[in-house]
Amino acid sequence: MILGVPKEIKNNENRVAMTPAGVMELVKFGHTVYIQKDAGFNSGFADAEFIAAGATILETIEEVYNKAEMIV
């Protein structure tokens, strides 16, 4: 499955729907994960951590929605 994680847009919402550890687990089982650029920044996760876990970083929310089969 192809999963997408957009950056949160609500005011004062700093959480991200998936951590690098979660990405690693999903990728291990053959899934593809797309993360919007800086989606984890306010939660303390750098894009580099998601990349190291196997995710692909996309620049815009539109890219995430267009490529994903499921949004988390």
N, CA, C and O atoms as a GROMACS GRO file, in nm:
protein
  288
    1MET      N    1   0.084  -0.117   0.000
    1MET     CA    2   0.000   0.000   0.000
    1MET      C    3   0.089   0.124   0.000
    1MET      O    4   0.201   0.122   0.052
    2ILE      N    5   0.038   0.229  -0.058
    2ILE     CA    6   0.110   0.356  -0.062
    2ILE      C    7   0.043   0.452   0.035
    2ILE      O    8  -0.073   0.491   0.016
    3LEU      N    9   0.116   0.489   0.140
    3LEU     CA   10   0.062   0.576   0.244
    3LEU      C   11   0.120   0.716   0.233
    3LEU      O   12   0.236   0.733   0.195
    4GLY      N   13   0.039   0.815   0.266
    4GLY     CA   14   0.083   0.953   0.263
    4GLY      C   15   0.059   1.020   0.397
    4GLY      O   16  -0.044   1.000   0.460
    5VAL      N   17   0.156   1.099   0.439
    5VAL     CA   18   0.146   1.172   0.566
    5VAL      C   19   0.164   1.321   0.536
    5VAL      O   20   0.276   1.367   0.513
    6PRO      N   21   0.053   1.397   0.538
    6PRO     CA   22   0.064   1.541   0.516
    6PRO      C   23   0.106   1.613   0.644
    6PRO      O   24   0.094   1.560   0.754
    7LYS      N   25   0.155   1.734   0.626
    7LYS     CA   26   0.188   1.820   0.739
    7LYS      C   27   0.057   1.870   0.800
    7LYS      O   28  -0.037   1.901   0.728
    8GLU      N   29   0.052   1.877   0.932
    8GLU     CA   30  -0.068   1.923   1.002
    8GLU      C   31  -0.094   2.070   0.969
    8GLU      O   32   0.000   2.149   0.960
    9ILE      N   33  -0.221   2.106   0.951
    9ILE     CA   34  -0.254   2.244   0.915
    9ILE      C   35  -0.336   2.316   1.022
    9ILE      O   36  -0.358   2.437   1.012
   10LYS      N   37  -0.381   2.244   1.124
   10LYS     CA   38  -0.459   2.309   1.230
   10LYS      C   39  -0.368   2.394   1.318
   10LYS      O   40  -0.252   2.359   1.342
   11ASN      N   41  -0.421   2.505   1.367
   11ASN     CA   42  -0.346   2.592   1.458
   11ASN      C   43  -0.309   2.517   1.585
   11ASN      O   44  -0.390   2.442   1.640
   12ASN      N   45  -0.188   2.537   1.632
   12ASN     CA   46  -0.137   2.478   1.757
   12ASN      C   47  -0.136   2.326   1.756
   12ASN      O   48  -0.131   2.265   1.863
   13GLU      N   49  -0.140   2.264   1.641
   13GLU     CA   50  -0.132   2.118   1.631
   13GLU      C   51   0.008   2.083   1.586
   13GLU      O   52   0.046   2.114   1.473
   14ASN      N   53   0.085   2.019   1.672
   14ASN     CA   54   0.225   1.991   1.643
   14ASN      C   55   0.255   1.844   1.619
   14ASN      O   56   0.369   1.807   1.593
   15ARG      N   57   0.153   1.761   1.628
   15ARG     CA   58   0.176   1.617   1.611
   15ARG      C   59   0.189   1.581   1.463
   15ARG      O   60   0.145   1.654   1.375
   16VAL      N   61   0.250   1.467   1.441
   16VAL     CA   62   0.259   1.410   1.307
   16VAL      C   63   0.200   1.269   1.316
   16VAL      O   64   0.215   1.202   1.418
   17ALA      N   65   0.134   1.225   1.210
   17ALA     CA   66   0.060   1.099   1.214
   17ALA      C   67   0.150   0.976   1.217
   17ALA      O   68   0.102   0.867   1.250
   18MET      N   69   0.277   0.990   1.183
   18MET     CA   70   0.366   0.874   1.179
   18MET      C   71   0.506   0.915   1.221
   18MET      O   72   0.554   1.023   1.185
   19THR      N   73   0.570   0.830   1.296
   19THR     CA   74   0.708   0.854   1.338
   19THR      C   75   0.804   0.781   1.243
   19THR      O   76   0.760   0.695   1.166
   20PRO      N   77   0.932   0.813   1.248
   20PRO     CA   78   1.027   0.736   1.168
   20PRO      C   79   1.024   0.586   1.201
   20PRO      O   80   1.042   0.504   1.111
   21ALA      N   81   1.003   0.551   1.326
   21ALA     CA   82   0.994   0.409   1.363
   21ALA      C   83   0.875   0.342   1.295
   21ALA      O   84   0.885   0.228   1.250
   22GLY      N   85   0.764   0.413   1.287
   22GLY     CA   86   0.646   0.360   1.218
   22GLY      C   87   0.670   0.344   1.070
   22GLY      O   88   0.627   0.245   1.009
   23VAL      N   89   0.739   0.439   1.011
   23VAL     CA   90   0.776   0.430   0.869
   23VAL      C   91   0.862   0.307   0.846
   23VAL      O   92   0.838   0.230   0.753
   24MET      N   93   0.961   0.288   0.931
   24MET     CA   94   1.052   0.175   0.916
   24MET      C   95   0.976   0.042   0.918
   24MET      O   96   1.003  -0.048   0.838
   25GLU      N   97   0.881   0.030   1.009
   25GLU     CA   98   0.801  -0.092   1.021
   25GLU      C   99   0.717  -0.115   0.895
   25GLU      O  100   0.711  -0.227   0.844
   26LEU      N  101   0.653  -0.012   0.847
   26LEU     CA  102   0.570  -0.026   0.727
   26LEU      C  103   0.654  -0.060   0.604
   26LEU      O  104   0.616  -0.146   0.525
   27VAL      N  105   0.766   0.007   0.589
   27VAL     CA  106   0.854  -0.019   0.475
   27VAL      C  107   0.908  -0.162   0.481
   27VAL      O  108   0.923  -0.228   0.378
   28LYS      N  109   0.937  -0.209   0.601
   28LYS     CA  110   0.987  -0.346   0.619
   28LYS      C  111   0.888  -0.448   0.562
   28LYS      O  112   0.928  -0.554   0.514
   29PHE      N  113   0.760  -0.416   0.569
   29PHE     CA  114   0.657  -0.507   0.519
   29PHE      C  115   0.612  -0.475   0.376
   29PHE      O  116   0.509  -0.524   0.330
   30GLY      N  117   0.691  -0.392   0.307
   30GLY     CA  118   0.670  -0.370   0.165
   30GLY      C  119   0.584  -0.251   0.127
   30GLY      O  120   0.552  -0.233   0.010
   31HIS      N  121   0.546  -0.169   0.223
   31HIS     CA  122   0.464  -0.052   0.193
   31HIS      C  123   0.553   0.066   0.152
   31HIS      O  124   0.672   0.070   0.184
   32THR      N  125   0.494   0.160   0.082
   32THR     CA  126   0.561   0.283   0.043
   32THR      C  127   0.502   0.396   0.126
   32THR      O  128   0.381   0.404   0.144
   33VAL      N  129   0.588   0.483   0.178
   33VAL     CA  130   0.542   0.594   0.261
   33VAL      C  131   0.596   0.726   0.206
   33VAL      O  132   0.716   0.742   0.185
   34TYR      N  133   0.503   0.818   0.181
   34TYR     CA  134   0.537   0.954   0.140
   34TYR      C  135   0.505   1.049   0.255
   34TYR      O  136   0.396   1.044   0.312
   35ILE      N  137   0.600   1.134   0.289
   35ILE     CA  138   0.585   1.231   0.397
   35ILE      C  139   0.599   1.370   0.336
   35ILE      O  140   0.692   1.396   0.261
   36GLN      N  141   0.507   1.460   0.370
   36GLN     CA  142   0.521   1.598   0.324
   36GLN      C  143   0.639   1.663   0.394
   36GLN      O  144   0.661   1.641   0.513
   37LYS      N  145   0.714   1.742   0.322
   37LYS     CA  146   0.832   1.811   0.376
   37LYS      C  147   0.797   1.882   0.507
   37LYS      O  148   0.698   1.954   0.516
   38ASP      N  149   0.881   1.861   0.607
   38ASP     CA  150   0.870   1.922   0.740
   38ASP      C  151   0.746   1.878   0.819
   38ASP      O  152   0.711   1.944   0.917
   39ALA      N  153   0.680   1.770   0.780
   39ALA     CA  154   0.561   1.723   0.852
   39ALA      C  155   0.592   1.690   0.998
   39ALA      O  156   0.508   1.710   1.085
   40GLY      N  157   0.712   1.641   1.025
   40GLY     CA  158   0.747   1.603   1.162
   40GLY      C  159   0.826   1.707   1.239
   40GLY      O  160   0.862   1.684   1.354
   41PHE      N  161   0.852   1.820   1.177
   41PHE     CA  162   0.940   1.921   1.237
   41PHE      C  163   0.894   1.964   1.377
   41PHE      O  164   0.974   1.964   1.470
   42ASN      N  165   0.766   1.998   1.392
   42ASN     CA  166   0.717   2.045   1.522
   42ASN      C  167   0.703   1.933   1.625
   42ASN      O  168   0.679   1.959   1.743
   43SER      N  169   0.719   1.810   1.581
   43SER     CA  170   0.718   1.695   1.672
   43SER      C  171   0.859   1.648   1.704
   43SER      O  172   0.877   1.550   1.777
   44GLY      N  173   0.958   1.717   1.650
   44GLY     CA  174   1.097   1.682   1.678
   44GLY      C  175   1.159   1.582   1.583
   44GLY      O  176   1.265   1.527   1.612
   45PHE      N  177   1.094   1.558   1.468
   45PHE     CA  178   1.148   1.464   1.370
   45PHE      C  179   1.191   1.539   1.244
   45PHE      O  180   1.111   1.610   1.183
   46ALA      N  181   1.316   1.523   1.207
   46ALA     CA  182   1.368   1.586   1.086
   46ALA      C  183   1.335   1.501   0.964
   46ALA      O  184   1.317   1.380   0.975
   47ASP      N  185   1.326   1.565   0.848
   47ASP     CA  186   1.303   1.492   0.724
   47ASP      C  187   1.407   1.382   0.706
   47ASP      O  188   1.376   1.274   0.656
   48ALA      N  189   1.531   1.409   0.745
   48ALA     CA  190   1.639   1.310   0.729
   48ALA      C  191   1.609   1.181   0.806
   48ALA      O  192   1.647   1.073   0.761
   49GLU      N  193   1.541   1.192   0.920
   49GLU     CA  194   1.504   1.072   0.997
   49GLU      C  195   1.402   0.988   0.922
   49GLU      O  196   1.409   0.865   0.922
   50PHE      N  197   1.306   1.054   0.858
   50PHE     CA  198   1.206   0.981   0.779
   50PHE      C  199   1.271   0.916   0.657
   50PHE      O  200   1.238   0.804   0.620
   51ILE      N  201   1.363   0.988   0.595
   51ILE     CA  202   1.434   0.933   0.479
   51ILE      C  203   1.515   0.810   0.520
   51ILE      O  204   1.514   0.708   0.451
   52ALA      N  205   1.586   0.820   0.633
   52ALA     CA  206   1.665   0.707   0.682
   52ALA      C  207   1.577   0.587   0.714
   52ALA      O  208   1.622   0.472   0.704
   53ALA      N  209   1.452   0.612   0.751
   53ALA     CA  210   1.359   0.504   0.783
   53ALA      C  211   1.296   0.443   0.658
   53ALA      O  212   1.232   0.338   0.665
   54GLY      N  213   1.316   0.509   0.543
   54GLY     CA  214   1.267   0.453   0.417
   54GLY      C  215   1.157   0.532   0.349
   54GLY      O  216   1.106   0.490   0.245
   55ALA      N  217   1.118   0.646   0.405
   55ALA     CA  218   1.014   0.729   0.344
   55ALA      C  219   1.072   0.816   0.233
   55ALA      O  220   1.193   0.838   0.225
   56THR      N  221   0.984   0.864   0.149
   56THR     CA  222   1.018   0.963   0.048
   56THR      C  223   0.953   1.094   0.090
   56THR      O  224   0.835   1.097   0.125
   57ILE      N  225   1.029   1.201   0.086
   57ILE     CA  226   0.978   1.333   0.122
   57ILE      C  227   0.926   1.402  -0.004
   57ILE      O  228   0.994   1.407  -0.106
   58LEU      N  229   0.804   1.454   0.005
   58LEU     CA  230   0.745   1.529  -0.105
   58LEU      C  231   0.726   1.674  -0.062
   58LEU      O  232   0.697   1.702   0.055
   59GLU      N  233   0.743   1.765  -0.155
   59GLU     CA  234   0.739   1.908  -0.124
   59GLU      C  235   0.601   1.959  -0.082
   59GLU      O  236   0.591   2.039   0.011
   60THR      N  237   0.496   1.915  -0.149
   60THR     CA  238   0.365   1.975  -0.127
   60THR      C  239   0.261   1.873  -0.082
   60THR      O  240   0.276   1.753  -0.103
   61ILE      N  241   0.155   1.924  -0.020
   61ILE     CA  242   0.044   1.839   0.021
   61ILE      C  243  -0.026   1.779  -0.102
   61ILE      O  244  -0.076   1.667  -0.096
   62GLU      N  245  -0.028   1.854  -0.211
   62GLU     CA  246  -0.090   1.804  -0.334
   62GLU      C  247  -0.019   1.679  -0.384
   62GLU      O  248  -0.083   1.584  -0.428
   63GLU      N  249   0.114   1.680  -0.379
   63GLU     CA  250   0.191   1.562  -0.421
   63GLU      C  251   0.158   1.442  -0.333
   63GLU      O  252   0.141   1.331  -0.383
   64VAL      N  253   0.148   1.465  -0.203
   64VAL     CA  254   0.117   1.356  -0.110
   64VAL      C  255  -0.019   1.297  -0.144
   64VAL      O  256  -0.032   1.175  -0.155
   65TYR      N  257  -0.120   1.381  -0.160
   65TYR     CA  258  -0.255   1.334  -0.191
   65TYR      C  259  -0.262   1.266  -0.327
   65TYR      O  260  -0.336   1.169  -0.343
   66ASN      N  261  -0.187   1.313  -0.424
   66ASN     CA  262  -0.190   1.254  -0.558
   66ASN      C  263  -0.122   1.118  -0.564
   66ASN      O  264  -0.162   1.033  -0.644
   67LYS      N  265  -0.021   1.095  -0.483
   67LYS     CA  266   0.055   0.971  -0.491
   67LYS      C  267   0.006   0.863  -0.395
   67LYS      O  268   0.027   0.744  -0.419
   68ALA      N  269  -0.059   0.902  -0.287
   68ALA     CA  270  -0.096   0.806  -0.182
   68ALA      C  271  -0.228   0.736  -0.214
   68ALA      O  272  -0.318   0.793  -0.275
   69GLU      N  273  -0.236   0.610  -0.170
   69GLU     CA  274  -0.362   0.536  -0.174
   69GLU      C  275  -0.440   0.557  -0.044
   69GLU      O  276  -0.562   0.545  -0.042
   70MET      N  277  -0.368   0.587   0.062
   70MET     CA  278  -0.431   0.611   0.192
   70MET      C  279  -0.356   0.724   0.262
   70MET      O  280  -0.233   0.725   0.265
   71ILE      N  281  -0.431   0.819   0.317
   71ILE     CA  282  -0.373   0.930   0.392
   71ILE      C  283  -0.384   0.900   0.540
   71ILE      O  284  -0.490   0.858   0.588
   72VAL      N  285  -0.273   0.920   0.613
   72VAL     CA  286  -0.271   0.893   0.757
   72VAL      C  287  -0.272   1.026   0.831
   72VAL      O  288  -0.271   1.029   0.954
   0.00000   0.00000   0.00000
